[in-house]
């Protein structure tokens, strides 16, 4: 599925990259054209400003000339002198601005000639006025030379202003064109981006659906495996319970057989030995041998009793659970040398649960004697309203309950035995602080 989806993802990425490149190209082209148009507009504005200042300078010079000629006072000549000095700078600025434009530069030169002739005409009249030649300067003033030059200056300046205005219009149009191109490019890129985003969403949706289907398949397989494991576990638990019941039944059968058959044979043999002893009273050697045989028979009978008690404790059926646990605790204390403190309350349980508690305590005491290295042990049996709790604890070396070896079958067997009786086994142990096993089994209400 991923390999099928890869070309679509690659197509979306290619479209996005192409759209980005197109947008960058459009923006770069628009930026350059706009800069060029702005430069042209700037030059046109500077040219208009220089032309306006030039015309204003010529007008100021003519005004100063007329004031001086009429009054003869030097203060009326100041605008003329100031304008004359500024006119040259304005012409120089125009030459620089039009340096790359031959037509405009030619017009600027013609404008400069007209300005020079106009300034020359005004200079002549002022000099004549300074000399006191009143008729001469009036004659110069009344001629049409100054008016013609002024009209020519205005004509050339207006033409240059018109050229500047056309440059402004062209620049503005170019900027508008660049903005329109950028707008179209952005719209195109936006559409391409939306299309790529649509492809991405579609592919994401397809991948999500594929993932959901895969998760559903995995969940189905997981559920099937869990059901199979649960079924196998239940089957194994039933098999273990059956084997445990069969084991106890076999033990009971062996105990009865040993008690009935072997017990009868040993008892009969002991009676026969007693009869022989009465008949061979005159033979000391024979009596000694018969006495030894009697001791062997007694040992065999005692061994038979221990085997029977290990297979199926008769005290459990004859004396009850509390007495059986007391006997078990005393025998363990005598054999191991570990004192056992017992706090046992009478309980009412069926034979199966009594045997479960007895086997659990027996296994716990066996483990304490083998592994715990304890100096004392405790057996507690408590009877509550609807359940029974039995606890076996010691003050031995303990162990880590989170690191129990898989080959430790004693705890697993006890746990299964308790769970088969609908109970719960709890193991609490700390390294160096002893161990406590607690089992809770349901009991009928009193």
C-alpha positions as CSV (number, residue, x, y, z in Angstrom):
1,X,0.0,0.0,0.0
2,X,2.8,2.4,0.8
3,X,4.6,1.7,-2.5
4,X,1.4,2.3,-4.4
5,X,0.8,5.6,-2.5
6,X,4.4,6.8,-3.1
7,X,3.9,8.1,-6.7
8,X,0.9,10.2,-5.5
9,X,2.9,11.7,-2.7
10,X,5.8,12.3,-5.1
11,X,3.3,14.0,-7.5
12,X,2.0,16.2,-4.8
13,X,5.5,17.2,-3.7
14,X,6.5,17.9,-7.3
15,X,3.5,20.1,-7.8
16,X,4.2,22.0,-4.6
17,X,7.9,22.5,-5.5
18,X,6.9,23.6,-9.0
19,X,4.4,26.1,-7.6
20,X,7.0,27.4,-5.2
21,X,9.5,27.9,-8.1
22,X,6.9,29.6,-10.3
23,X,6.0,31.9,-7.4
24,X,9.6,32.8,-6.8
25,X,10.2,33.4,-10.5
26,X,7.1,35.6,-10.8
27,X,8.0,37.6,-7.7
28,X,11.6,38.0,-8.8
29,X,10.5,39.2,-12.3
30,X,7.9,41.6,-10.8
31,X,10.4,42.8,-8.3
32,X,13.0,43.7,-11.0
33,X,10.4,45.3,-13.3
34,X,9.0,47.3,-10.4
35,X,12.4,48.4,-9.4
36,X,13.2,49.5,-12.9
37,X,9.8,51.3,-13.1
38,X,10.4,53.0,-9.8
39,X,13.9,54.1,-10.9
40,X,12.3,55.6,-14.1
41,X,9.6,57.3,-12.0
42,X,12.2,58.7,-9.7
43,X,14.3,60.0,-12.5
44,X,11.2,61.6,-14.1
45,X,10.2,63.2,-10.8
46,X,13.7,64.5,-10.3
47,X,13.8,65.9,-13.9
48,X,10.4,67.6,-13.4
49,X,11.7,69.1,-10.1
50,X,14.8,70.3,-11.8
51,X,12.8,71.8,-14.7
52,X,10.4,73.5,-12.4
53,X,13.3,74.9,-10.4
54,X,14.9,76.0,-13.6
55,X,11.8,77.8,-14.8
56,X,11.3,79.3,-11.4
57,X,14.9,80.5,-11.4
58,X,14.5,82.2,-14.8
59,X,11.3,83.8,-13.7
60,X,12.9,85.0,-10.4
61,X,15.9,86.3,-12.4
62,X,13.6,88.2,-14.8
63,X,11.6,89.6,-11.8
64,X,14.8,90.7,-10.1
65,X,16.0,92.3,-13.3
66,X,12.8,94.3,-13.8
67,X,12.8,95.5,-10.2
68,X,16.4,96.6,-10.4
69,X,15.8,98.3,-13.7
70,X,12.8,100.2,-12.4
71,X,14.3,101.2,-9.0
72,X,18.0,101.0,-9.5
73,X,18.3,99.7,-5.9
74,X,20.6,96.8,-5.3
75,X,18.2,94.9,-3.0
76,X,15.8,94.4,-5.9
77,X,18.7,92.7,-7.8
78,X,19.2,90.0,-5.2
79,X,16.6,87.6,-6.7
80,X,18.4,87.9,-10.0
81,X,21.8,87.2,-8.6
82,X,20.6,84.2,-6.6
83,X,18.6,82.8,-9.6
84,X,21.6,83.1,-11.9
85,X,23.8,81.0,-9.6
86,X,21.1,78.3,-9.2
87,X,20.2,78.0,-12.9
88,X,23.6,76.5,-13.7
89,X,23.2,73.8,-11.1
90,X,19.7,72.9,-12.4
91,X,21.0,72.6,-15.9
92,X,23.9,70.3,-14.7
93,X,21.3,68.1,-12.9
94,X,19.3,67.8,-16.0
95,X,22.4,66.8,-18.1
96,X,23.2,64.1,-15.5
97,X,19.6,62.8,-15.5
98,X,19.4,62.7,-19.3
99,X,22.9,61.4,-19.9
100,X,21.6,58.0,-21.0
101,X,18.8,59.5,-23.1
102,X,20.0,61.2,-26.3
103,X,16.7,62.9,-27.3
104,X,16.1,64.4,-23.9
105,X,19.8,65.4,-23.6
106,X,19.5,67.3,-27.0
107,X,16.5,69.1,-25.8
108,X,18.3,70.0,-22.6
109,X,21.1,71.5,-24.6
110,X,18.7,73.6,-26.6
111,X,17.0,74.6,-23.4
112,X,20.4,75.6,-22.0
113,X,21.1,77.7,-25.1
114,X,17.8,79.6,-24.7
115,X,18.5,80.1,-21.0
116,X,22.0,81.4,-21.8
117,X,20.6,83.9,-24.3
118,X,17.9,85.0,-21.9
119,X,20.5,85.5,-19.1
120,X,22.7,87.3,-21.5
121,X,19.9,89.7,-22.5
122,X,19.1,90.4,-18.8
123,X,22.8,90.9,-18.1
124,X,23.2,93.5,-20.9
125,X,20.2,95.5,-19.6
126,X,21.5,95.4,-16.0
127,X,25.0,96.6,-17.1
128,X,23.5,99.4,-19.1
129,X,21.5,100.4,-16.1
130,X,24.6,100.3,-14.0
131,X,26.3,102.7,-16.5
132,X,23.4,105.1,-16.4
133,X,22.5,104.5,-20.1
134,X,18.8,104.7,-19.5
135,X,17.7,104.9,-23.1
136,X,19.9,101.9,-24.0
137,X,18.5,99.5,-21.4
138,X,15.0,100.6,-22.1
139,X,15.6,99.9,-25.8
140,X,16.9,96.4,-24.9
141,X,13.9,95.9,-22.6
142,X,11.4,96.8,-25.3
143,X,12.8,94.5,-27.9
144,X,11.2,91.0,-28.4
145,X,14.5,89.1,-27.8
146,X,13.8,88.4,-24.1
147,X,10.2,87.5,-24.7
148,X,11.0,85.1,-27.5
149,X,13.8,83.4,-25.5
150,X,11.4,83.1,-22.6
151,X,8.8,81.5,-24.8
152,X,11.4,79.1,-26.2
153,X,12.5,78.2,-22.6
154,X,8.9,77.5,-21.6
155,X,8.3,75.4,-24.8
156,X,11.5,73.3,-24.3
157,X,10.8,72.9,-20.5
158,X,7.2,71.9,-21.2
159,X,8.2,69.4,-23.7
160,X,10.7,67.9,-21.3
161,X,8.0,67.9,-18.6
162,X,5.7,66.1,-21.0
163,X,8.4,63.5,-21.6
164,X,8.8,63.1,-17.9
165,X,5.0,62.7,-17.5
166,X,5.0,60.0,-20.1
167,X,7.8,58.3,-18.3
168,X,5.7,58.5,-15.1
169,X,2.7,57.0,-16.8
170,X,4.8,54.2,-18.3
171,X,6.4,53.5,-14.9
172,X,3.0,53.4,-13.2
173,X,1.7,51.1,-15.9
174,X,4.7,48.9,-15.5
175,X,4.2,48.7,-11.8
176,X,0.5,47.9,-12.3
177,X,1.5,45.2,-14.8
178,X,4.0,43.7,-12.3
179,X,1.4,43.8,-9.5
180,X,-1.1,42.1,-11.8
181,X,1.4,39.5,-12.8
182,X,2.3,38.9,-9.1
183,X,-1.4,38.6,-8.3
184,X,-2.0,36.1,-11.0
185,X,1.1,34.1,-10.0
186,X,0.0,34.1,-6.4
187,X,-3.5,32.9,-7.4
188,X,-2.0,30.2,-9.6
189,X,0.4,29.1,-6.9
190,X,-2.5,29.1,-4.3
191,X,-4.6,26.9,-6.6
192,X,-1.6,24.6,-7.1
193,X,-1.0,24.5,-3.4
194,X,-4.7,23.7,-2.8
195,X,-4.5,20.9,-5.3
196,X,-1.4,19.5,-3.7
197,X,-3.1,19.8,-0.3
198,X,-6.1,18.0,-1.7
199,X,-3.9,15.2,-2.9
200,X,-2.2,15.1,0.4
201,X,-5.5,14.9,2.3
202,X,-6.8,12.2,-0.1
203,X,-3.6,10.2,0.4
204,X,-3.7,10.7,4.1
205,X,-7.3,9.5,4.2
206,X,-6.4,6.5,2.1
207,X,-3.4,5.7,4.4
208,X,-5.6,6.1,7.5
209,X,-8.3,3.8,6.1
210,X,-5.6,1.2,5.2
211,X,-4.1,1.6,8.7
212,X,-7.5,1.1,10.3
213,X,-8.1,-2.0,8.2
214,X,-4.7,-3.3,9.2
215,X,-5.4,-2.5,12.8
216,X,-8.8,-4.3,12.6
217,X,-7.1,-7.3,11.1
218,X,-4.4,-7.3,13.8
219,X,-7.1,-6.8,16.5
220,X,-9.0,-9.7,15.0
221,X,-5.9,-11.9,15.1
222,X,-5.0,-10.7,18.5
223,X,-8.5,-11.5,19.8
224,X,-8.4,-14.9,18.2
225,X,-5.0,-15.6,19.8
226,X,-6.2,-14.3,23.1
227,X,-9.3,-16.5,22.9
228,X,-7.1,-19.5,21.9
229,X,-4.7,-18.8,24.7
230,X,-7.5,-18.4,27.2
231,X,-9.0,-21.7,26.0
232,X,-5.6,-23.4,26.2
233,X,-5.0,-21.9,29.6
234,X,-8.5,-23.1,30.8
235,X,-7.8,-26.5,29.4
236,X,-4.4,-26.7,31.1
237,X,-5.9,-25.5,34.3
238,X,-8.6,-28.2,34.1
239,X,-6.0,-30.8,33.2
240,X,-3.8,-29.7,36.2
241,X,-6.8,-29.8,38.5
242,X,-7.7,-33.2,37.2
243,X,-4.2,-34.5,37.6
244,X,-4.1,-33.1,41.1
245,X,-7.4,-34.8,42.0
246,X,-6.1,-38.0,40.4
247,X,-2.9,-37.7,42.4
248,X,-4.8,-37.3,45.6
249,X,-7.1,-40.2,44.7
250,X,-4.1,-42.4,44.0
251,X,-2.5,-41.3,47.2
252,X,-5.7,-42.2,49.1
253,X,-5.9,-45.5,47.3
254,X,-2.3,-46.3,48.1
255,X,-2.8,-45.3,51.7
256,X,-5.8,-47.6,52.0
257,X,-4.0,-50.5,50.3
258,X,-0.9,-50.0,52.6
259,X,-3.1,-49.8,55.6
260,X,-5.3,-52.7,54.8
261,X,-3.0,-55.2,53.0
262,X,0.5,-54.4,54.2
263,X,-0.7,-53.5,57.7
264,X,-2.5,-56.9,57.9
265,X,0.6,-58.8,56.7
266,X,2.9,-57.0,59.2
267,X,0.5,-57.5,62.0
268,X,0.1,-61.2,61.2
269,X,3.9,-61.6,60.9
270,X,4.3,-60.0,64.3
271,X,1.7,-62.3,65.9
272,X,3.5,-65.3,64.4
273,X,6.8,-64.1,65.8
274,X,5.1,-63.8,69.3
275,X,3.9,-67.5,69.0
276,X,7.4,-68.6,68.0
277,X,8.9,-66.8,71.0
278,X,6.6,-68.6,73.4
279,X,7.5,-72.0,71.9
280,X,11.3,-71.3,71.8
281,X,11.7,-70.0,75.3
282,X,14.5,-72.6,75.9
283,X,16.7,-71.3,73.1
284,X,18.3,-68.0,73.9
285,X,19.8,-67.6,70.5
286,X,16.5,-68.1,68.8
287,X,14.8,-65.7,71.2
288,X,17.4,-63.1,70.4
289,X,16.8,-63.5,66.7
290,X,13.0,-63.4,67.1
291,X,13.4,-60.2,69.2
292,X,15.4,-58.6,66.4
293,X,12.7,-59.7,63.9
294,X,10.1,-58.1,66.1
295,X,11.9,-54.8,66.1
296,X,12.2,-55.0,62.3
297,X,8.5,-55.6,62.1
298,X,7.8,-52.7,64.4
299,X,10.0,-50.4,62.3
300,X,8.2,-51.6,59.1
301,X,4.9,-50.8,60.8
302,X,6.1,-47.4,61.8
303,X,7.4,-46.8,58.3
304,X,4.1,-47.9,56.9
305,X,2.3,-45.4,59.1
306,X,4.6,-42.5,58.0
307,X,4.1,-43.4,54.4
308,X,0.3,-43.5,54.9
309,X,0.3,-40.2,56.7
310,X,2.4,-38.6,53.9
311,X,0.1,-40.0,51.2
312,X,-3.2,-39.2,53.0
313,X,-3.1,-37.8,56.5
314,X,-5.5,-39.9,58.5
315,X,-5.7,-37.2,61.2
316,X,-7.4,-34.9,58.7
317,X,-10.4,-37.3,58.4
318,X,-10.3,-38.4,62.1
319,X,-9.4,-35.3,64.0
320,X,-10.1,-32.4,61.7
321,X,-8.1,-29.6,60.2
322,X,-7.0,-27.8,63.3
323,X,-5.6,-30.9,65.0
324,X,-3.9,-32.0,61.8
325,X,-2.2,-28.7,61.5
326,X,-1.1,-28.8,65.1
327,X,0.4,-32.3,64.5
328,X,2.1,-31.1,61.3
329,X,3.6,-28.1,63.1
330,X,4.9,-30.1,66.1
331,X,6.4,-32.8,63.8
332,X,8.1,-30.1,61.7
333,X,9.5,-28.4,64.8
334,X,10.8,-31.7,66.1
335,X,12.5,-32.7,62.8
336,X,13.9,-29.2,61.9
337,X,14.6,-27.7,65.3
338,X,12.7,-24.5,64.2
339,X,10.0,-23.5,66.7
340,X,6.5,-23.1,65.2
341,X,4.0,-20.7,66.8
342,X,0.4,-21.5,65.9
343,X,-2.8,-19.5,66.2
344,X,-5.6,-21.8,64.8
345,X,-9.3,-21.1,64.9
346,X,-11.9,-23.9,64.2
347,X,-13.3,-23.7,60.7
348,X,-16.0,-25.4,58.8
349,X,-14.8,-26.5,55.4
350,X,-15.4,-29.4,53.0
351,X,-12.8,-32.1,52.7
352,X,-11.4,-30.8,49.5
353,X,-10.6,-27.3,50.9
354,X,-9.3,-28.8,54.2
355,X,-6.9,-30.9,52.1
356,X,-5.9,-27.7,50.1
357,X,-5.0,-25.8,53.3
358,X,-3.2,-28.8,54.7
359,X,-1.1,-29.3,51.6
360,X,-0.3,-25.6,51.4
361,X,0.9,-25.5,55.0
362,X,2.9,-28.7,54.4
363,X,4.6,-27.3,51.3
364,X,5.4,-24.0,53.1
365,X,6.9,-25.8,56.1
366,X,9.0,-28.0,53.7
367,X,10.3,-24.8,51.9
368,X,11.1,-23.2,55.2
369,X,13.1,-26.2,56.3
370,X,15.0,-26.4,53.0
371,X,15.6,-22.8,52.0
372,X,14.5,-20.1,54.4
373,X,17.3,-20.4,57.0
374,X,14.7,-19.2,59.6
375,X,14.8,-19.3,63.4
376,X,11.1,-19.4,63.8
377,X,7.9,-19.9,61.9
378,X,4.2,-19.1,62.4
379,X,1.0,-20.7,61.3
380,X,-2.3,-18.7,61.5
381,X,-5.8,-19.9,60.6
382,X,-8.6,-17.4,60.9
383,X,-12.3,-18.0,60.4
384,X,-14.4,-15.2,59.1
385,X,-18.1,-14.9,58.2
386,X,-17.8,-16.1,54.6
387,X,-14.1,-17.0,54.1
388,X,-11.1,-18.5,55.7
389,X,-7.6,-17.1,55.8
390,X,-4.5,-19.2,56.4
391,X,-1.0,-17.7,56.7
392,X,2.4,-19.2,57.0
393,X,5.4,-16.9,57.7
394,X,9.0,-17.1,58.7
395,X,11.8,-14.7,59.6
396,X,14.3,-16.2,57.1
397,X,16.4,-14.7,54.3
398,X,13.4,-14.1,52.0
399,X,13.6,-13.6,48.3
400,X,12.6,-11.2,45.5
401,X,9.0,-12.0,44.4
402,X,9.6,-10.1,41.1
403,X,12.5,-12.4,40.2
404,X,11.1,-15.9,40.8
405,X,12.7,-18.5,38.5
406,X,10.3,-20.3,36.1
407,X,11.5,-23.6,37.4
408,X,10.1,-22.8,40.9
409,X,7.1,-25.2,40.8
410,X,6.3,-25.2,44.5
411,X,4.7,-21.7,44.5
412,X,3.0,-22.4,41.2
413,X,1.6,-25.6,42.5
414,X,0.3,-24.0,45.7
415,X,-1.2,-21.1,43.7
416,X,-3.0,-23.5,41.3
417,X,-4.2,-25.6,44.2
418,X,-5.7,-22.6,46.0
419,X,-7.2,-21.1,42.8
420,X,-8.7,-24.5,42.0
421,X,-10.5,-24.2,45.3
422,X,-11.8,-20.7,44.2
423,X,-9.3,-19.0,46.5
424,X,-6.5,-16.5,46.2
425,X,-2.8,-16.9,47.2
426,X,-0.7,-13.9,48.1
427,X,3.1,-14.1,48.4
428,X,4.9,-11.3,50.3
429,X,8.7,-11.5,50.8
430,X,11.6,-9.2,51.2
431,X,15.3,-10.1,51.0
432,X,16.6,-10.4,54.5
433,X,13.1,-9.9,56.1
434,X,11.4,-13.2,55.8
435,X,8.4,-14.5,53.8
436,X,4.7,-14.6,54.3
437,X,2.2,-16.7,52.3
438,X,-1.5,-16.0,52.7
439,X,-4.4,-17.9,51.2
440,X,-8.0,-16.9,51.3
441,X,-10.6,-19.6,50.6
442,X,-14.4,-19.2,50.5
443,X,-16.3,-20.9,53.3
444,X,-20.1,-21.5,53.9
445,X,-21.8,-19.0,56.1
446,X,-22.1,-20.1,59.7
